Amino acid sequence: MSTEEQKLSEEELRRKNAIISSRVFLLMQWPAYTVLGLMGIVLPLITPVDQAAFLGSMLLITALVQSMILVRYGINPGFAWRAVVTAITFLASYITLMNPFDLNIPLTMTIGVYMMATGFYVVIEGRYSFSSRHIESVVYCGYFGMALGLSIFSGFPDTVYWTPATALGLYLIALGFTARRFLLKKLPEDAYIGPEDIYDNWGNHAPHPPGQE
C-alpha cells in the first residue's frame, strides 16, 4: 500500500468513527431538545415568564446535556468542535443569567449570535460526518438555525409573538427532529470497523457482522 493510499485509509477510518460516534451524540439530544423546544414555545404563551431567567435556564440545561454527551463521546474526530459548541452554550447561558460586568447585552443579540454560531457548527457536522448518509436535514437544520438567529439578531419581523424564546424553541425542536431522523436511519454496513467501534442503532456495542470478526 502506498503512502497516499494509507493516508486515504486513515482518513476513511476517522470518517467512519465520526459517523458512529455521532449517532451516540444525537441519541440523547432527541428527547431533551424536543422537550426544551416545546417549553420554549408554549410556556411563555400560557404564563408570564422572566425572559432572561427562562432563556438562561434553557441554555444551561442544553449545555449540561451537551456536556454529558461529550463525556460519552470521548476523544474522537470532531471532539474539539463539539467541546467548543458546549463552551459557547455555557457562555450564552452565563451571559443571559448573570449579566456579567453589567454589560446589559440584549437577549436578541445573545440568542441570535448563539443560534448562528451553533447553526454553523451543525452545517459543518452535517457535511463532514453525515454526507455519506444522505441525511440532508442535518445541513438544512443548521441553515434553519442560522436563519432564526439572524432574524432574532436583526429584529425582523418586529412582532410581539416573535421572541428569542420562540426562536430558540423552534431551533431546539428542529435539532430534536433531525436527531430522530438520524436515529431511524440504519447504520451502513461499511461503518462497522473493529471490535472497539461497532455499535447497533442505539449506540450500544453490537455483534460483529458476518465475515468481519
VOTITOR-661114 format. One line per field, with one value per atom (N, C-alpha, C): x, z, y; residue number from 1; atom name; chain. Coordinates in Angstrom, 2 decimals. Each point is the difference from the previous one (the first is absolute). Layout:
<pts>
xx c(X,...);
zz c(Z,...);
yy c(Y,...);
nr c(NUM,...);
atom c(CA,...);
kette c(A,...);
</pts>
This chain:
<pts>
xx c(0.85,-0.85,0.88,-0.27,0.78,-0.31,0.87,-0.20,-1.29,-0.30,-1.22,-1.24,0.04,-1.13,-0.19,1.13,-0.08,-0.64,0.35,-0.60,-1.50,-0.40,-1.41,-0.73,0.61,-0.62,-0.17,1.02,-0.09,-1.10,-0.10,-1.04,-1.38,-0.14,-1.28,-0.36,0.98,-0.25,-0.48,0.63,-0.42,-1.42,-0.32,-1.34,-1.04,0.27,-0.94,-0.18,1.10,-0.10,-0.88,0.14,-0.80,-1.48,-0.34,-1.39,-0.59,0.73,-0.49,-0.17,1.02,-0.06,-1.10,-0.27,-1.04,-1.38,-0.21,-1.27,-0.23,1.07,-0.10,-0.23,0.69,-0.12,-1.43,-0.65,-1.35,-1.08,0.31,-1.01,-0.67,0.79,-0.54,-0.58,0.42,-0.48,-1.46,-0.43,-1.34,-1.06,-0.15,-1.05,0.27,1.27,0.34,-0.32,0.44,-0.22,-1.46,-0.70,-1.41,-0.81,0.24,-0.72,0.34,1.29,0.40,-0.61,0.00,-0.56,-1.47,-0.75,-1.43,-0.25,0.80,-0.13,0.26,1.02,0.35,-1.11,-0.79,-1.09,-1.28,-0.35,-1.32,-0.05,1.01,-0.06,-0.21,0.73,-0.25,-1.39,-0.68,-1.34,-1.08,0.29,-1.02,0.25,1.22,0.28,1.14,-0.05,1.11,1.29,1.10,1.29,1.04,1.01,1.17,0.84,0.04,0.65,1.47,0.71,1.43,0.20,-0.74,0.13,-0.44,-1.07,-0.54,0.98,0.47,0.94,1.32,0.48,1.24,-0.11,-1.15,-0.21,-0.05,-0.67,-0.05,1.41,0.79,1.37,0.85,-0.21,0.78,-0.31,-1.27,-0.37,0.57,-0.07,0.58,1.49,0.70,1.45,0.32,-0.80,0.23,-0.20,-1.05,-0.21,1.19,0.46,1.15,1.23,0.18,1.17,-0.02,-1.17,-0.10,0.27,-0.52,0.21,1.46,0.61,1.40,0.91,-0.30,0.78,-0.12,-1.21,-0.22,0.64,0.00,0.57,1.49,0.72,1.42,0.83,1.29,0.93,-0.05,-0.90,-0.19,-0.04,0.05,-0.09,-1.21,0.21,-1.08,-0.14,0.84,-0.10,0.21,1.01,0.31,-1.17,-0.61,-1.15,-1.12,-0.30,-1.11,0.30,1.27,0.40,-0.19,0.34,-0.17,-1.48,-0.85,-1.44,-0.55,0.44,-0.43,0.44,1.23,0.50,-0.80,-0.35,-0.81,-1.37,-0.58,-1.31,0.07,1.04,0.19,0.21,0.78,0.26,-1.29,-0.80,-1.27,-0.93,-0.01,-0.81,0.48,1.30,0.58,-0.32,0.17,-0.28,-1.47,-0.87,-1.44,-0.45,0.53,-0.44,0.66,1.29,0.78,0.27,-0.15,0.31,1.36,1.08,1.33,0.45,0.66,0.55,-1.05,-1.26,-1.10,0.03,0.28,0.08,-1.38,-1.03,-1.37,-0.12,0.59,-0.09,-1.45,-0.61,-1.40,-0.15,-1.13,-0.26,-0.02,-0.51,-0.04,1.40,0.97,1.38,0.62,-0.18,0.59,-0.55,-1.33,-0.63,0.25,-0.04,0.25,1.39,1.02,1.37,0.19,-0.62,0.11,-0.54,-1.19,-0.60,0.76,0.53,0.78,1.29,0.65,1.26,-0.22,-0.99,-0.23,-0.64,-0.79,-0.56,1.12,1.01,1.16,0.69,0.12,0.59,-0.81,-1.32,-0.86,0.19,0.15,0.25,1.32,1.05,1.30,-0.09,-0.67,-0.16,-0.75,-1.06,-0.78,0.80,0.81,0.78,1.16,0.57,1.17,-0.39,-0.84,-0.29,-1.14,-0.98,-1.22,-0.17,0.99,-0.19,-0.27,0.69,-0.20,-1.29,-0.67,-1.24,-1.22,0.22,-1.08,-1.13,0.38,-0.99,0.14,-0.60,0.15,-0.60,-0.94,-0.67,0.98,1.14,1.01,0.52,0.38,0.50,-1.10,-1.21,-1.11,-0.31,0.11,-0.26,1.00,1.26,1.00,-0.30,-0.39,-0.36,-1.25,-0.93,-1.21,0.35,0.91,0.43,0.70,0.83,0.69,-1.00,-1.02,-1.02,-0.81,-0.36,-0.73,0.85,1.27,0.89,0.14,0.15,0.10,-1.28,-1.14,-1.29,-0.14,0.32,-0.09,1.02,1.21,1.06,-0.39,-0.61,-0.35,-1.33,-0.79,-1.30,-1.08,0.16,-1.00,-0.54,-1.30,-1.06,-0.22,-0.40,-0.23,-1.43,-0.20,-1.32,0.13,-1.01,0.03,0.09,-0.45,0.00,1.34,0.86,1.30,1.05,0.29,0.89,1.21,1.06,1.15,-0.38,-0.96,-0.43,-0.67,-0.81,-0.66,1.02,0.95,1.02,0.87,0.43,0.82,-0.78,-1.29,-0.84,-0.12,-0.22,-0.10,1.31,1.10,1.32,0.24,-0.33,0.20,-0.90,-1.23,-0.90,0.56,0.54,0.61,1.18,0.82,1.12,-0.50,-1.07,-0.57,-0.54,-0.69,-0.55,1.12,1.08,1.13,0.65,0.15,0.58,-0.86,-1.32,-0.92,0.13,0.05,0.15,1.31,1.04,1.30,-0.03,-0.68,-0.07,-0.82,-0.95,-0.83,0.69,1.14,0.78,0.85,0.05,0.85,1.45,0.86,1.43,0.51,0.75,0.50,0.95,0.02,0.82,1.47,0.47,1.42,0.38,-0.97,0.33,0.51,-0.14,0.53,1.50,0.73,1.45,0.79,-0.19,0.80,-0.69,0.62,-0.66,-0.33,0.74,-0.25,-0.93,-0.35,-0.75,-1.28,-0.54,-1.20,-1.19,-1.01,-1.16,-1.27,-1.05,-1.28,-0.69,-1.28,-0.70,-0.23,0.20,-0.23,1.30,1.14,1.25,0.66,-0.56,0.60,0.91,0.98,0.87,-0.84,0.21,-0.79,0.87,-0.60,0.77,0.68,1.11,0.67,-0.87,-0.02,-0.70,0.73,-0.69,0.63,1.22,1.08,1.20,0.84,-0.43,0.77,0.41,0.17,0.41,1.44);
zz c(0.00,0.00,0.00,-0.91,-0.08,1.17,0.20,1.09,-0.19,-1.27,-0.29,0.29,-0.38,0.29,1.48,0.73,1.45,0.64,-0.46,0.52,-0.26,-1.20,-0.33,0.90,0.26,0.86,1.42,0.51,1.34,0.07,-1.04,-0.03,-0.06,-0.78,-0.09,1.35,0.70,1.32,0.97,-0.04,0.88,-0.34,-1.29,-0.40,0.52,-0.12,0.46,1.52,0.71,1.45,0.36,-0.75,0.28,-0.22,-1.05,-0.27,1.16,0.45,1.09,1.28,0.34,1.23,-0.04,-1.18,-0.11,0.28,-0.29,0.33,1.51,0.74,1.46,0.48,-0.64,0.38,-0.18,-1.06,-0.29,0.79,0.49,0.66,1.15,0.88,1.17,-0.36,-1.12,-0.36,-0.47,-0.58,-0.55,1.04,1.10,0.96,0.76,0.34,0.79,-0.76,-1.24,-0.78,-0.35,-0.27,-0.35,1.17,1.20,1.18,0.30,-0.06,0.25,-1.04,-1.25,-1.05,0.18,0.35,0.24,1.19,1.03,1.15,-0.40,-0.84,-0.42,-0.77,-0.73,-0.80,0.81,0.74,0.65,1.31,0.85,1.35,0.02,-0.82,0.01,-0.46,-0.73,-0.49,1.07,0.97,0.99,1.35,0.20,1.26,-0.18,0.71,-0.10,0.54,-0.71,0.44,-0.11,0.85,-0.10,-1.15,-1.10,-1.21,0.23,0.74,0.23,0.79,1.09,0.83,-0.78,-0.77,-0.75,-1.08,-0.79,-1.06,0.56,1.06,0.62,0.51,0.58,0.50,-1.14,-1.11,-1.16,-0.54,-0.09,-0.49,0.96,1.29,0.99,-0.08,-0.11,-0.12,-1.29,-1.07,-1.27,0.15,0.68,0.20,0.85,1.01,0.85,-0.79,-0.84,-0.86,-0.94,-0.59,-0.91,0.74,1.25,0.78,0.28,0.39,0.27,-1.25,-1.13,-1.25,-0.43,0.24,-0.38,0.75,1.29,0.78,-0.58,-0.38,-0.60,-1.37,-0.73,-1.35,0.03,0.98,0.13,-1.02,0.01,-0.91,-1.34,-0.83,-1.34,-0.99,-1.30,-0.99,0.23,0.02,0.24,1.46,0.89,1.42,0.26,-0.64,0.24,-0.40,-1.15,-0.45,1.03,0.48,0.92,1.36,0.39,1.25,-0.09,-1.15,-0.20,0.03,-0.65,0.01,1.42,0.78,1.39,0.80,-0.22,0.69,-0.39,-1.27,-0.47,0.67,0.15,0.65,1.45,0.70,1.39,0.09,-0.93,0.01,-0.24,-0.97,-0.28,1.21,0.68,1.21,1.10,0.17,1.04,-0.26,-1.25,-0.35,0.22,-0.36,0.11,1.46,0.81,1.39,0.92,-0.22,0.98,-0.39,-1.29,-0.48,0.53,-0.40,0.55,-0.32,0.97,-0.14,-0.38,0.31,-0.34,-1.46,-0.87,-1.43,-0.60,0.60,-0.49,-1.49,-0.38,-1.39,-0.28,-1.05,-0.30,-0.23,0.42,-0.20,-1.48,-0.80,-1.44,-0.57,0.54,-0.48,0.47,1.30,0.55,-0.69,-0.08,-0.59,-1.51,-0.66,-1.43,-0.36,0.69,-0.26,0.34,1.11,0.39,-1.09,-0.52,-1.00,-1.32,-0.37,-1.22,0.12,1.17,0.21,0.04,0.76,0.10,-1.27,-0.69,-1.28,-1.02,0.03,-0.87,0.31,1.30,0.39,-0.55,0.10,-0.47,-1.51,-0.74,-1.45,-0.25,0.72,-0.16,0.38,1.12,0.45,-1.04,-0.56,-1.00,-1.25,-0.42,-1.22,0.24,1.20,0.27,0.39,1.01,0.57,-0.70,-0.52,-0.47,-1.51,-0.73,-1.43,-0.72,0.40,-0.67,0.42,1.04,0.47,-0.72,-0.80,-0.76,0.93,1.11,0.91,-0.13,-1.05,-0.27,1.09,0.78,1.04,1.05,0.17,0.96,-0.45,-1.27,-0.53,-0.03,-0.42,-0.05,1.40,1.01,1.38,0.40,-0.40,0.31,-0.65,-1.27,-0.69,0.63,0.42,0.66,1.30,0.78,1.22,-0.26,-1.03,-0.35,-0.44,-0.77,-0.44,1.17,0.93,1.20,0.81,0.16,0.76,-0.63,-1.33,-0.70,0.14,-0.05,0.14,1.37,1.05,1.36,0.20,-0.50,0.15,-0.67,-1.17,-0.77,0.43,0.79,0.43,-1.05,-0.97,-1.06,0.01,0.00,-0.02,1.39,0.01,1.25,0.47,0.75,0.52,1.41,0.79,1.40,0.14,-1.01,0.08,-0.42,-0.62,-0.42,1.02,0.92,1.12,-0.05,0.74,0.07,0.50,0.94,0.52,-1.10,-0.83,-1.10,-1.01,-0.35,-0.98,0.53,1.25,0.58,0.11,0.35,0.08,-1.35,-1.05,-1.35,-0.41,0.34,-0.35,0.72,1.27,0.76,-0.51,-0.36,-0.57,-1.32,-0.81,-1.27,0.26,1.00,0.34,0.48,0.80,0.47,-1.15,-0.93,-1.17,-0.85,-0.18,-0.78,0.66,1.34,0.73,-0.15,0.04,-0.13,-1.39,-1.03,-1.36,-0.14,0.62,-0.08,0.69,1.13,0.74,-0.73,-0.81,-0.74,-1.25,-0.36,-1.12,0.44,-0.83,0.32,-0.26,0.86,-0.15,-1.21,-0.90,-1.18,0.38,-0.81,0.34,0.09,-0.83,0.03,1.20,0.86,1.21,1.09,-0.15,0.98,-0.22,0.99,-0.21,0.76,1.29,0.80,1.31,0.87,1.24,0.93,-0.07,0.91,-0.58,-1.27,-0.68,-0.63,0.49,-0.58,0.90,-0.55,0.76,-0.72,0.78,-0.64,-0.19,-0.40,-0.30,1.21,1.22,1.20,0.70,-0.70,0.57,0.90,0.10,0.80,-0.88,0.63,-0.77,-0.56,-1.28,-0.70,-0.36,-0.27,-0.45,-1.33,-0.24,-1.28,-1.15,-1.09,-1.18,-0.53,-0.72,-0.55,-0.86,0.24,-0.80,0.47,1.09,0.47,1.45,0.45,1.38,0.20);
yy c(-1.20,1.20,1.24,0.93,1.22,0.92,0.98,0.96,0.78,0.36,0.74,-0.84,-1.28,-0.88,-0.22,-0.07,-0.17,1.22,1.19,1.22,0.03,-0.44,-0.03,-1.00,-1.15,-1.00,0.53,0.69,0.57,1.06,0.81,1.04,-0.64,-1.08,-0.70,-0.62,-0.53,-0.58,1.06,1.17,1.10,0.45,0.01,0.41,-0.99,-1.29,-1.02,0.08,0.21,0.16,1.19,1.08,1.20,-0.28,-0.77,-0.34,-0.80,-1.01,-0.85,0.81,0.78,0.77,1.05,0.53,1.02,-0.58,-1.28,-0.61,0.02,-0.31,0.03,1.44,0.93,1.41,0.50,-0.45,0.47,-0.73,-1.18,-0.82,0.73,0.61,0.67,1.37,0.56,1.33,-0.02,-1.09,-0.07,0.34,-0.76,0.35,1.28,0.25,1.18,1.29,0.09,1.21,0.19,-1.11,0.12,0.55,-0.51,0.47,1.46,0.34,1.39,0.94,-0.42,0.84,0.27,-1.03,0.17,0.93,-0.14,0.89,1.45,0.20,1.35,0.68,-0.77,0.58,0.13,-1.05,-0.06,0.76,-0.17,0.56,1.52,0.78,1.45,0.40,-0.88,0.30,-0.20,-0.87,-0.31,0.66,0.52,0.67,0.99,1.13,0.96,-0.61,0.21,-0.51,1.10,-0.10,0.88,-0.52,0.75,-0.48,-0.35,0.83,-0.25,-1.29,-0.16,-1.19,-1.24,0.14,-1.13,-0.45,0.95,-0.34,-0.51,0.64,-0.45,-1.42,-0.34,-1.36,-1.01,0.38,-0.88,-0.27,1.04,-0.15,-0.81,0.20,-0.74,-1.50,-0.34,-1.42,-0.58,0.78,-0.45,-0.26,0.92,-0.15,-1.23,-0.27,-1.17,-1.29,-0.02,-1.17,-0.20,1.10,-0.08,-0.49,0.42,-0.41,-1.50,-0.52,-1.43,-0.81,0.47,-0.71,0.09,1.15,0.19,-0.96,-0.24,-0.95,-1.40,-0.37,-1.32,-0.08,1.08,0.03,-0.29,0.59,-0.26,0.76,-0.27,0.67,-0.71,0.44,-0.55,1.15,-0.31,1.08,0.89,1.29,0.95,0.41,-0.57,0.31,1.49,0.58,1.42,0.89,-0.31,0.79,-0.05,-1.20,-0.17,0.62,-0.06,0.64,1.51,0.57,1.45,0.37,-0.82,0.27,-0.06,-0.98,-0.10,1.22,0.45,1.19,1.25,0.10,1.14,-0.01,-1.20,-0.10,0.42,-0.45,0.42,1.52,0.55,1.44,0.78,-0.44,0.68,-0.07,-1.14,-0.14,0.93,0.07,0.87,1.47,0.43,1.39,0.33,-0.94,0.22,0.04,-0.89,-0.10,1.02,0.25,0.76,1.45,0.34,1.35,0.46,-0.67,0.32,1.42,0.61,1.34,1.04,-0.32,0.92,0.43,-0.95,0.30,0.26,-0.61,0.18,-0.31,-1.12,-0.44,-0.43,0.54,-0.37,-1.50,-0.54,-1.42,-0.35,0.92,-0.26,-0.20,0.73,-0.12,-1.32,-0.30,-1.23,-1.23,-0.10,-1.17,-0.06,1.16,0.03,-0.49,0.52,-0.43,-1.47,-0.43,-1.41,-0.92,0.31,-0.87,0.05,1.15,0.07,-0.81,0.08,-0.72,-1.51,-0.44,-1.44,-0.56,0.83,-0.43,-0.24,0.85,-0.19,-1.33,-0.30,-1.29,-1.17,0.07,-1.09,-0.21,1.10,-0.12,-0.73,0.40,-0.66,-1.47,-0.29,-1.37,-0.83,0.59,-0.71,-0.32,0.95,-0.22,-0.96,0.02,-0.84,-1.42,-0.12,-1.31,-0.73,0.75,-0.64,0.05,0.53,0.19,-1.32,-1.07,-1.28,-0.67,0.51,-0.59,0.57,1.05,0.63,0.48,0.61,0.59,1.51,0.54,1.43,0.85,-0.56,0.78,0.50,-0.67,0.48,1.36,0.08,1.27,1.05,-0.40,0.95,0.55,-0.87,0.44,1.08,-0.17,1.00,1.34,-0.05,1.23,0.64,-0.85,0.48,0.74,-0.57,0.65,1.32,0.04,1.24,1.06,-0.40,0.95,0.54,-0.87,0.44,0.96,-0.33,0.86,1.38,0.02,1.29,0.79,-0.68,0.67,0.65,-0.74,0.54,1.12,-0.19,1.00,1.32,-0.11,1.20,0.62,-0.75,0.51,-0.05,-0.89,-0.16,-1.42,-0.19,1.03,0.61,1.23,0.73,-0.24,-1.08,-0.33,-0.54,0.19,-0.41,-1.51,-0.73,-1.47,-0.62,0.81,-0.53,0.39,-0.90,0.26,-0.94,0.33,-0.92,-1.38,-0.08,-1.31,-0.82,0.65,-0.70,-0.51,0.87,-0.39,-1.14,0.11,-1.05,-1.31,0.11,-1.19,-0.70,0.77,-0.58,-0.66,0.64,-0.54,-1.33,-0.07,-1.23,-1.13,0.35,-1.02,-0.52,0.91,-0.42,-0.93,0.31,-0.87,-1.37,0.01,-1.26,-0.84,0.66,-0.70,-0.58,0.75,-0.47,-1.20,0.06,-1.13,-1.23,0.17,-1.14,-0.63,0.82,-0.52,-0.76,0.52,-0.66,-1.35,-0.08,-1.25,-1.06,0.44,-0.95,-0.53,0.62,-0.48,-1.20,-1.02,-1.13,0.36,-0.51,0.23,-0.75,0.65,-0.70,-1.13,-1.06,-1.15,0.35,0.93,0.31,0.84,0.35,0.75,-0.92,-1.31,-0.93,-0.14,0.44,0.15,-1.06,-0.06,-0.91,-0.27,-0.80,-0.41,1.14,1.08,1.11,1.04,-0.14,1.04,-0.51,-1.12,-0.58,0.29,0.62,0.40,-0.41,-0.22,-0.22,1.34,0.00,1.24,0.88,-0.53,0.80,0.37,-0.16,0.44,-1.03,-1.21,-1.04,-0.87,-0.62,-0.88,-1.15,-0.27,-1.00,-1.19,-1.15,-1.16,0.30,-0.69,0.17,-0.47,0.73,-0.50,-1.24,-0.86,-1.20,0.36,-0.71,0.22,1.15,0.72,1.15,-0.17,-1.25,-0.25,0.45);
nr c(1,1,1,2,2,2,3,3,3,4,4,4,5,5,5,6,6,6,7,7,7,8,8,8,9,9,9,10,10,10,11,11,11,12,12,12,13,13,13,14,14,14,15,15,15,16,16,16,17,17,17,18,18,18,19,19,19,20,20,20,21,21,21,22,22,22,23,23,23,24,24,24,25,25,25,26,26,26,27,27,27,28,28,28,29,29,29,30,30,30,31,31,31,32,32,32,33,33,33,34,34,34,35,35,35,36,36,36,37,37,37,38,38,38,39,39,39,40,40,40,41,41,41,42,42,42,43,43,43,44,44,44,45,45,45,46,46,46,47,47,47,48,48,48,49,49,49,50,50,50,51,51,51,52,52,52,53,53,53,54,54,54,55,55,55,56,56,56,57,57,57,58,58,58,59,59,59,60,60,60,61,61,61,62,62,62,63,63,63,64,64,64,65,65,65,66,66,66,67,67,67,68,68,68,69,69,69,70,70,70,71,71,71,72,72,72,73,73,73,74,74,74,75,75,75,76,76,76,77,77,77,78,78,78,79,79,79,80,80,80,81,81,81,82,82,82,83,83,83,84,84,84,85,85,85,86,86,86,87,87,87,88,88,88,89,89,89,90,90,90,91,91,91,92,92,92,93,93,93,94,94,94,95,95,95,96,96,96,97,97,97,98,98,98,99,99,99,100,100,100,101,101,101,102,102,102,103,103,103,104,104,104,105,105,105,106,106,106,107,107,107,108,108,108,109,109,109,110,110,110,111,111,111,112,112,112,113,113,113,114,114,114,115,115,115,116,116,116,117,117,117,118,118,118,119,119,119,120,120,120,121,121,121,122,122,122,123,123,123,124,124,124,125,125,125,126,126,126,127,127,127,128,128,128,129,129,129,130,130,130,131,131,131,132,132,132,133,133,133,134,134,134,135,135,135,136,136,136,137,137,137,138,138,138,139,139,139,140,140,140,141,141,141,142,142,142,143,143,143,144,144,144,145,145,145,146,146,146,147,147,147,148,148,148,149,149,149,150,150,150,151,151,151,152,152,152,153,153,153,154,154,154,155,155,155,156,156,156,157,157,157,158,158,158,159,159,159,160,160,160,161,161,161,162,162,162,163,163,163,164,164,164,165,165,165,166,166,166,167,167,167,168,168,168,169,169,169,170,170,170,171,171,171,172,172,172,173,173,173,174,174,174,175,175,175,176,176,176,177,177,177,178,178,178,179,179,179,180,180,180,181,181,181,182,182,182,183,183,183,184,184,184,185,185,185,186,186,186,187,187,187,188,188,188,189,189,189,190,190,190,191,191,191,192,192,192,193,193,193,194,194,194,195,195,195,196,196,196,197,197,197,198,198,198,199,199,199,200,200,200,201,201,201,202,202,202,203,203,203,204,204,204,205,205,205,206,206,206,207,207,207,208,208,208,209,209,209,210,210,210,211,211,211,212,212,212,213,213,213);
atom c(N,CA,C,N,CA,C,N,CA,C,N,CA,C,N,CA,C,N,CA,C,N,CA,C,N,CA,C,N,CA,C,N,CA,C,N,CA,C,N,CA,C,N,CA,C,N,CA,C,N,CA,C,N,CA,C,N,CA,C,N,CA,C,N,CA,C,N,CA,C,N,CA,C,N,CA,C,N,CA,C,N,CA,C,N,CA,C,N,CA,C,N,CA,C,N,CA,C,N,CA,C,N,CA,C,N,CA,C,N,CA,C,N,CA,C,N,CA,C,N,CA,C,N,CA,C,N,CA,C,N,CA,C,N,CA,C,N,CA,C,N,CA,C,N,CA,C,N,CA,C,N,CA,C,N,CA,C,N,CA,C,N,CA,C,N,CA,C,N,CA,C,N,CA,C,N,CA,C,N,CA,C,N,CA,C,N,CA,C,N,CA,C,N,CA,C,N,CA,C,N,CA,C,N,CA,C,N,CA,C,N,CA,C,N,CA,C,N,CA,C,N,CA,C,N,CA,C,N,CA,C,N,CA,C,N,CA,C,N,CA,C,N,CA,C,N,CA,C,N,CA,C,N,CA,C,N,CA,C,N,CA,C,N,CA,C,N,CA,C,N,CA,C,N,CA,C,N,CA,C,N,CA,C,N,CA,C,N,CA,C,N,CA,C,N,CA,C,N,CA,C,N,CA,C,N,CA,C,N,CA,C,N,CA,C,N,CA,C,N,CA,C,N,CA,C,N,CA,C,N,CA,C,N,CA,C,N,CA,C,N,CA,C,N,CA,C,N,CA,C,N,CA,C,N,CA,C,N,CA,C,N,CA,C,N,CA,C,N,CA,C,N,CA,C,N,CA,C,N,CA,C,N,CA,C,N,CA,C,N,CA,C,N,CA,C,N,CA,C,N,CA,C,N,CA,C,N,CA,C,N,CA,C,N,CA,C,N,CA,C,N,CA,C,N,CA,C,N,CA,C,N,CA,C,N,CA,C,N,CA,C,N,CA,C,N,CA,C,N,CA,C,N,CA,C,N,CA,C,N,CA,C,N,CA,C,N,CA,C,N,CA,C,N,CA,C,N,CA,C,N,CA,C,N,CA,C,N,CA,C,N,CA,C,N,CA,C,N,CA,C,N,CA,C,N,CA,C,N,CA,C,N,CA,C,N,CA,C,N,CA,C,N,CA,C,N,CA,C,N,CA,C,N,CA,C,N,CA,C,N,CA,C,N,CA,C,N,CA,C,N,CA,C,N,CA,C,N,CA,C,N,CA,C,N,CA,C,N,CA,C,N,CA,C,N,CA,C,N,CA,C,N,CA,C,N,CA,C,N,CA,C,N,CA,C,N,CA,C,N,CA,C,N,CA,C,N,CA,C,N,CA,C,N,CA,C,N,CA,C,N,CA,C,N,CA,C,N,CA,C,N,CA,C,N,CA,C,N,CA,C,N,CA,C,N,CA,C,N,CA,C,N,CA,C,N,CA,C,N,CA,C,N,CA,C,N,CA,C,N,CA,C,N,CA,C,N,CA,C,N,CA,C,N,CA,C,N,CA,C,N,CA,C,N,CA,C,N,CA,C,N,CA,C,N,CA,C,N,CA,C,N,CA,C,N,CA,C,N,CA,C,N,CA,C,N,CA,C,N,CA,C,N,CA,C,N,CA,C,N,CA,C,N,CA,C);
kette c(A,A,A,A,A,A,A,A,A,A,A,A,A,A,A,A,A,A,A,A,A,A,A,A,A,A,A,A,A,A,A,A,A,A,A,A,A,A,A,A,A,A,A,A,A,A,A,A,A,A,A,A,A,A,A,A,A,A,A,A,A,A,A,A,A,A,A,A,A,A,A,A,A,A,A,A,A,A,A,A,A,A,A,A,A,A,A,A,A,A,A,A,A,A,A,A,A,A,A,A,A,A,A,A,A,A,A,A,A,A,A,A,A,A,A,A,A,A,A,A,A,A,A,A,A,A,A,A,A,A,A,A,A,A,A,A,A,A,A,A,A,A,A,A,A,A,A,A,A,A,A,A,A,A,A,A,A,A,A,A,A,A,A,A,A,A,A,A,A,A,A,A,A,A,A,A,A,A,A,A,A,A,A,A,A,A,A,A,A,A,A,A,A,A,A,A,A,A,A,A,A,A,A,A,A,A,A,A,A,A,A,A,A,A,A,A,A,A,A,A,A,A,A,A,A,A,A,A,A,A,A,A,A,A,A,A,A,A,A,A,A,A,A,A,A,A,A,A,A,A,A,A,A,A,A,A,A,A,A,A,A,A,A,A,A,A,A,A,A,A,A,A,A,A,A,A,A,A,A,A,A,A,A,A,A,A,A,A,A,A,A,A,A,A,A,A,A,A,A,A,A,A,A,A,A,A,A,A,A,A,A,A,A,A,A,A,A,A,A,A,A,A,A,A,A,A,A,A,A,A,A,A,A,A,A,A,A,A,A,A,A,A,A,A,A,A,A,A,A,A,A,A,A,A,A,A,A,A,A,A,A,A,A,A,A,A,A,A,A,A,A,A,A,A,A,A,A,A,A,A,A,A,A,A,A,A,A,A,A,A,A,A,A,A,A,A,A,A,A,A,A,A,A,A,A,A,A,A,A,A,A,A,A,A,A,A,A,A,A,A,A,A,A,A,A,A,A,A,A,A,A,A,A,A,A,A,A,A,A,A,A,A,A,A,A,A,A,A,A,A,A,A,A,A,A,A,A,A,A,A,A,A,A,A,A,A,A,A,A,A,A,A,A,A,A,A,A,A,A,A,A,A,A,A,A,A,A,A,A,A,A,A,A,A,A,A,A,A,A,A,A,A,A,A,A,A,A,A,A,A,A,A,A,A,A,A,A,A,A,A,A,A,A,A,A,A,A,A,A,A,A,A,A,A,A,A,A,A,A,A,A,A,A,A,A,A,A,A,A,A,A,A,A,A,A,A,A,A,A,A,A,A,A,A,A,A,A,A,A,A,A,A,A,A,A,A,A,A,A,A,A,A,A,A,A,A,A,A,A,A,A,A,A,A,A,A,A,A,A,A,A,A,A,A,A,A,A,A,A,A,A,A,A,A,A,A,A,A,A,A,A,A,A,A,A,A,A,A,A,A,A,A,A,A,A,A,A,A,A);
</pts>
